[in-house]
Amino acid sequence: MTKINQPLVSIITPGWNGKSFVYRLLDSILLQTYTHIEYIYVDDGSTDGTKDVVLSYKNKFEDRGISFQYIYKENGGVSTAVEKGLQYVNGEYLCWPEYDDWLTPDSIEKKVKYLEEHPDCAVVTSDAWLVSEKQVDCAYGVLSRYNPNRFDRNHFVQALLSNSVFTAACQMCRMSAFDATHINRKIYPSPIGPNWQILLPMYYKYCRGFIQEPLCYYLVREDSISNGNYKTFEKRKKAIEEFIKAIKNTLITIDMPTDDLHLYQDLLDEKYALDKLQLGYESMDREYFNQALDYFVERNKPIPKRFHTQQRVFKSNLLFSIMKISRKVKHFIKC
C-alpha cells in the first residue's frame, strides 16, 4: 500500500515537564515503518524546557513527511491536553501515547493492519514491554501479564473493572467510532488520565481487538501517577476517588438503558469498595477500612472471605494494637 492510499494516523501526545523523557517517544515515531502520520504534541504548561526539546524535532518529522504540530496550553491535566489535541485531529485512526513511553518501529503499521482487517473493531490494543528507569534497554516483563481475558472482544466490563491493558501507547482507535461516541470530541477532564473516558464509550458499543505482541515500551516510573505508583496513603486515597469520578462521569455520557447504568455503577462501587478495604488494611487506617466495609453491610452483600480476618482485627482494640506493634517491629528490623 503506497502512502497516498494509506489511512492517515493521528498521534496526540499530552505532556507536562517531560524534557527528560520525550525524546525516546519522538525518536520512536521517526523510526516508524508506517509514515502517513500527523503528530500533535500538546504541552500542558511545561516549565522545564520541554518546548525546546519537542520543537527541535519539527524539521526531522517534516523531512520524513510527517505533519507536526506543537500546541501550548495552560496546565489543566493530561485529559484536558488530550481533549485539546482532539480538536486538531484529521486522521482516520488515533493514538495518544504519553511522553514517557515509546513505540516499537512497527507499532503503527501492525495496529493499522489489524483494524483494516477487523472492521468490526473500534479499538485495537497491543501488549507492551515493561522497562524500569534504571534499565530502559532491558525489558523485564509484559504489561498484560498474560491476563486470560486479554483477548475478550466484548471488553466493556473488563475495562470497567480495570481488568484490561490501559496504557495509552498500547491503543489505536477509529476516529469514526470515537466521534460516534463522544459528542464534540469532549472527555471528562480527570487529572489521572483520559483512557477510561476515551475507551469505555467505544467498548460499550463496539468490539475491541488485542495483539499479543508487545508494540511499545511502558516505562515504570516511581513518581508517575499513570503508572500507578502512589507512595502515601493520602495519594492512593485521592487516586481512587479520581478513578471513581472519571469512570462515573464517563458512564453517564454513554447511551445505555437505565438498568444497565445502575448495574455498571454498582459493579464499579463494589470494585472500589474492595480496593478501599485493601488500602485501609495496608495503611492500618481503621476509619477508612470501616467506611469501605459499610458498602457491603448497607447492601446486605457478603464480605469477601479474604477480608474476614482483617475485619476481626479491626473490630478488636487489642488485636488492632497488636498488629500495629507487629508492623512497627517488622519495619524496624528491615531498616
KEPABA-91090 format. One record per residue (C-alpha): residue number from 1; residue in three letters; x, y, z. Coordinates in steps of 0.05 Angstrom, whole numbers, padded with zeros to 5 digits. Each point is the difference from the previous one (the first is absolute). Example, Ala and Ser with C-alpha at 12.3 -4.5 7.8 and 13.67 -1.06 7.14 Angstrom:
resi:resn:px:py:pz
1:ALA:00246:-00090:00156
2:SER:00027:00069:-00013
// end
This chain:
resi:resn:px:py:pz
1:MET:00000:00000:00000
2:THR:00030:00067:-00021
3:LYS:-00001:00058:00048
4:ILE:-00052:00037:-00041
5:ASN:-00047:-00059:00010
6:GLN:00016:-00011:00073
7:PRO:-00049:00024:00054
8:LEU:00026:00061:00037
9:VAL:00018:-00015:00072
10:SER:-00003:00057:00050
11:ILE:00045:-00003:00061
12:ILE:-00014:00045:00060
13:THR:00050:00005:00056
14:PRO:-00022:00037:00063
15:GLY:00059:00023:00041
16:TRP:00021:00039:00061
17:ASN:00073:00009:00018
18:GLY:00023:-00059:-00042
19:LYS:00067:00027:-00022
20:SER:00039:-00059:00028
21:PHE:-00043:-00053:-00033
22:VAL:-00036:00024:-00063
23:TYR:00059:-00009:-00047
24:ARG:-00009:-00076:00002
25:LEU:-00072:00005:-00025
26:LEU:00018:00051:-00053
27:ASP:00058:-00043:-00025
28:SER:-00045:-00061:-00002
29:ILE:-00051:00037:-00043
30:LEU:00055:00020:-00049
31:LEU:00019:-00074:-00005
32:GLN:-00071:-00024:-00017
33:THR:-00006:-00044:-00062
34:TYR:-00068:00034:-00011
35:THR:00008:00074:-00014
36:HIS:-00068:00027:-00021
37:ILE:-00005:00034:00067
38:GLU:-00018:00067:00029
39:TYR:00032:00015:00067
40:ILE:-00031:00047:00051
41:TYR:00038:00016:00064
42:VAL:-00042:00036:00052
43:ASP:00044:00033:00053
44:ASP:-00041:00005:00064
45:GLY:00037:00060:00028
46:SER:00070:-00029:00006
47:THR:00053:00042:00034
48:ASP:00061:-00044:-00008
49:GLY:00020:00014:-00072
50:THR:-00044:-00055:-00031
51:LYS:-00020:00049:-00055
52:ASP:00072:00007:-00026
53:VAL:00010:-00076:-00001
54:VAL:-00066:-00013:-00037
55:LEU:00009:00056:-00050
56:SER:00071:-00024:-00016
57:TYR:-00034:-00060:-00034
58:LYS:-00046:00040:-00045
59:ASN:00047:00000:-00061
60:LYS:00018:-00073:00011
61:PHE:-00074:-00019:-00002
62:GLU:-00014:00042:-00061
63:ASP:00061:-00028:-00036
64:ARG:-00033:-00069:00009
65:GLY:-00066:00027:-00027
66:ILE:-00033:00000:00068
67:SER:-00044:00060:00016
68:PHE:00021:00033:00066
69:GLN:-00038:00046:00047
70:TYR:00021:00027:00067
71:ILE:-00057:00029:00042
72:TYR:00010:00035:00067
73:LYS:-00055:00007:00053
74:GLU:-00004:00020:00072
75:ASN:00009:-00058:00048
76:GLY:-00066:-00037:00010
77:GLY:00017:-00074:00002
78:VAL:00013:-00054:-00050
79:SER:-00073:-00010:-00020
80:THR:-00009:00073:-00017
81:ALA:00063:-00003:-00042
82:VAL:-00026:-00061:-00039
83:GLU:-00067:00034:-00010
84:LYS:00036:00062:-00027
85:GLY:00038:-00043:-00049
86:LEU:-00063:-00036:-00023
87:GLN:-00025:00065:-00031
88:TYR:00059:-00002:-00049
89:VAL:-00006:-00074:-00020
90:ASN:-00011:-00015:-00075
91:GLY:00019:-00073:-00001
92:GLU:-00041:-00062:-00011
93:TYR:00035:-00033:00059
94:LEU:00023:00029:00067
95:CYS:00055:-00016:00049
96:TRP:00015:00040:00063
97:PRO:00066:-00025:00032
98:GLU:00026:00037:00061
99:TYR:00067:00034:-00004
100:ASP:00038:-00050:00043
101:ASP:-00019:-00063:-00040
102:TRP:00024:-00017:-00070
103:LEU:-00018:-00043:-00059
104:THR:00033:-00059:-00036
105:PRO:00016:00018:-00072
106:ASP:-00058:-00042:-00027
107:SER:-00051:00022:00052
108:ILE:-00043:00045:-00044
109:GLU:00005:-00045:-00061
110:LYS:-00024:-00062:00038
111:LYS:-00057:00036:00035
112:VAL:-00025:00031:-00065
113:LYS:00004:-00069:-00033
114:TYR:-00041:-00031:00056
115:LEU:-00055:00052:-00005
116:GLU:-00002:-00003:-00076
117:GLU:-00009:-00076:00005
118:HIS:-00051:00004:00057
119:PRO:-00052:00052:-00019
120:ASP:-00045:-00020:00059
121:CYS:00053:00024:00050
122:ALA:00001:00073:00021
123:VAL:00064:-00008:00041
124:VAL:00061:-00044:-00003
125:THR:00045:-00009:00061
126:SER:00070:-00029:-00002
127:ASP:00041:-00027:00057
128:ALA:00060:00041:00025
129:TRP:00069:-00014:00025
130:LEU:00012:00021:00072
131:VAL:00065:00039:00012
132:SER:00027:00036:00061
133:GLU:00033:00068:00004
134:LYS:00065:-00033:00022
135:GLN:00002:-00048:-00059
136:VAL:-00039:00026:-00059
137:ASP:00036:-00046:-00049
138:CYS:-00022:-00064:00034
139:ALA:-00073:-00020:00005
140:TYR:-00018:-00040:00062
141:GLY:-00071:-00022:-00019
142:VAL:-00063:00016:-00039
143:LEU:-00055:00046:00022
144:SER:-00058:-00049:-00010
145:ARG:00033:-00052:00044
146:TYR:-00036:-00047:-00048
147:ASN:-00067:00016:00031
148:PRO:-00048:-00054:-00025
149:ASN:-00052:00053:-00016
150:ARG:00046:00040:-00045
151:PHE:-00031:-00027:-00064
152:ASP:-00073:00014:00020
153:ARG:-00030:00040:-00057
154:ASN:-00059:00024:00041
155:HIS:00045:00036:00047
156:PHE:-00044:00051:00035
157:VAL:-00007:-00035:00068
158:GLN:00073:-00020:00001
159:ALA:00020:00072:-00011
160:LEU:-00051:00026:00050
161:LEU:00030:-00044:00054
162:SER:00072:00017:-00020
163:ASN:00012:-00070:-00025
164:SER:00031:00025:-00064
165:VAL:00062:00029:-00033
166:PHE:-00011:00075:00007
167:THR:00067:00030:-00018
168:ALA:-00012:00054:-00052
169:ALA:00059:-00021:-00044
170:CYS:-00033:-00069:-00010
171:GLN:-00063:00029:-00031
172:MET:-00024:00019:-00069
173:CYS:-00073:00017:-00016
174:ARG:-00043:00019:-00059
175:MET:-00017:00074:00001
176:SER:-00068:-00017:-00031
177:ALA:-00016:-00042:00061
178:PHE:00028:00052:00047
179:ASP:-00042:00055:-00032
180:ALA:-00062:-00044:00003
181:THR:00008:-00008:00076
182:HIS:00029:00068:00021
183:ILE:-00041:00061:-00015
184:ASN:00043:00058:-00025
185:ARG:00062:-00042:00018
186:LYS:-00008:00017:00074
187:ILE:00025:-00044:00057
188:TYR:-00005:00007:00076
189:PRO:00060:00042:00023
190:SER:00029:-00047:00051
191:PRO:00071:00013:00026
192:ILE:00015:-00075:-00001
193:GLY:-00003:-00009:-00075
194:PRO:-00048:-00008:-00059
195:ASN:00000:-00074:-00013
196:TRP:-00066:-00020:00033
197:GLN:-00033:00061:-00031
198:ILE:00024:-00017:-00070
199:LEU:-00008:-00076:00003
200:LEU:-00062:-00017:00041
201:PRO:-00051:00033:-00046
202:MET:00030:-00037:-00060
203:TYR:00005:-00066:00038
204:TYR:-00074:00004:00017
205:LYS:-00021:00007:-00072
206:TYR:00055:-00036:-00040
207:CYS:00049:-00058:00003
208:ARG:00073:00008:00021
209:GLY:00057:-00042:-00027
210:PHE:00065:-00021:00032
211:ILE:00070:-00010:-00029
212:GLN:00041:-00047:00043
213:GLU:00066:00029:-00023
214:PRO:00028:00058:00041
215:LEU:00000:00061:-00046
216:CYS:00023:00052:00049
217:TYR:00042:00011:00063
218:TYR:-00033:00018:00066
219:LEU:00048:00038:00046
220:VAL:-00015:-00016:00073
221:ARG:00017:00064:00036
222:GLU:-00001:00007:00076
223:ASP:-00032:00070:-00003
224:SER:-00051:-00013:-00056
225:ILE:-00074:00003:00015
226:SER:-00017:-00035:-00065
227:ASN:00045:-00059:00019
228:GLY:-00039:-00009:00064
229:ASN:00056:00016:00049
230:TYR:-00029:00035:00061
231:LYS:00047:00001:00059
232:THR:-00045:00028:00055
233:PHE:-00069:-00017:00026
234:GLU:-00028:00068:-00018
235:LYS:00025:-00004:-00072
236:ARG:-00028:-00070:-00009
237:LYS:-00066:00021:00031
238:LYS:-00004:00061:-00045
239:ALA:00016:-00042:-00062
240:ILE:-00057:-00048:00016
241:GLU:-00049:00057:00005
242:GLU:00025:00029:-00066
243:PHE:-00008:-00068:-00034
244:ILE:-00072:-00005:00025
245:LYS:-00017:00071:-00023
246:ALA:00030:-00010:-00069
247:ILE:-00036:-00066:-00012
248:LYS:-00067:00022:00028
249:ASN:00001:00065:-00039
250:THR:00016:-00041:-00062
251:LEU:-00054:-00051:00012
252:ILE:-00055:00052:00000
253:THR:00021:00025:-00069
254:ILE:-00011:-00069:-00031
255:ASP:-00067:-00013:-00033
256:MET:-00024:-00062:00039
257:PRO:-00063:-00023:00035
258:THR:-00009:00026:00071
259:ASP:00002:-00071:00029
260:ASP:00067:-00011:-00034
261:LEU:00027:00065:00028
262:HIS:-00021:-00019:00071
263:LEU:00030:-00069:-00008
264:TYR:00067:00027:-00023
265:GLN:00001:00054:00053
266:ASP:-00010:-00054:00053
267:LEU:00055:-00043:-00029
268:LEU:00046:00059:00003
269:ASP:-00019:00017:00071
270:GLU:00014:-00071:00022
271:LYS:00066:-00003:-00036
272:TYR:00024:00063:00034
273:ALA:-00029:-00019:00068
274:LEU:00047:-00060:-00004
275:ASP:00058:00045:-00020
276:LYS:-00016:00045:00060
277:LEU:-00002:-00060:00047
278:GLN:00068:-00021:-00024
279:LEU:00029:00070:00006
280:GLY:-00031:00009:00069
281:TYR:00031:-00066:00023
282:GLU:00069:00015:-00030
283:SER:00000:00070:00030
284:MET:-00030:-00023:00067
285:ASP:-00052:00055:-00008
286:ARG:-00059:-00025:00040
287:GLU:-00049:00054:-00020
288:TYR:00014:-00009:-00075
289:PHE:-00005:-00076:00006
290:ASN:-00067:00004:00036
291:GLN:-00028:00051:-00050
292:ALA:00016:-00050:-00055
293:LEU:-00032:-00055:00041
294:ASP:-00064:00040:00003
295:TYR:-00011:-00011:-00074
296:PHE:-00011:-00075:00012
297:VAL:-00038:00008:00065
298:GLU:-00049:00051:-00027
299:ARG:-00016:-00044:-00060
300:ASN:-00001:-00066:00037
301:LYS:00056:-00025:-00044
302:PRO:00048:-00053:00025
303:ILE:00069:00026:00019
304:PRO:00053:-00037:-00041
305:LYS:00033:-00055:00040
306:ARG:00069:00029:-00009
307:PHE:-00021:00059:00044
308:HIS:-00032:-00041:00056
309:THR:00064:-00001:00042
310:GLN:00013:00074:-00011
311:GLN:-00071:00015:00021
312:ARG:00009:-00036:00066
313:VAL:00066:00035:00013
314:PHE:-00027:00069:-00015
315:LYS:-00061:-00013:00046
316:SER:00044:-00019:00060
317:ASN:00040:00055:00034
318:LEU:00048:-00052:00027
319:LEU:00013:-00036:-00066
320:PHE:00005:00066:-00037
321:SER:00053:00025:00049
322:ILE:00039:-00065:-00005
323:MET:00000:00004:-00076
324:LYS:00025:00072:00001
325:ILE:00056:-00018:00047
326:SER:00018:-00061:-00042
327:ARG:00005:00042:-00063
328:LYS:00044:00052:00035
329:VAL:00047:-00056:00024
330:LYS:00004:-00029:-00071
331:HIS:00014:00069:-00029
332:PHE:00055:00012:00053
333:ILE:00032:-00068:-00016
334:LYS:00000:00016:-00075
335:CYS:00033:00067:00013
// end
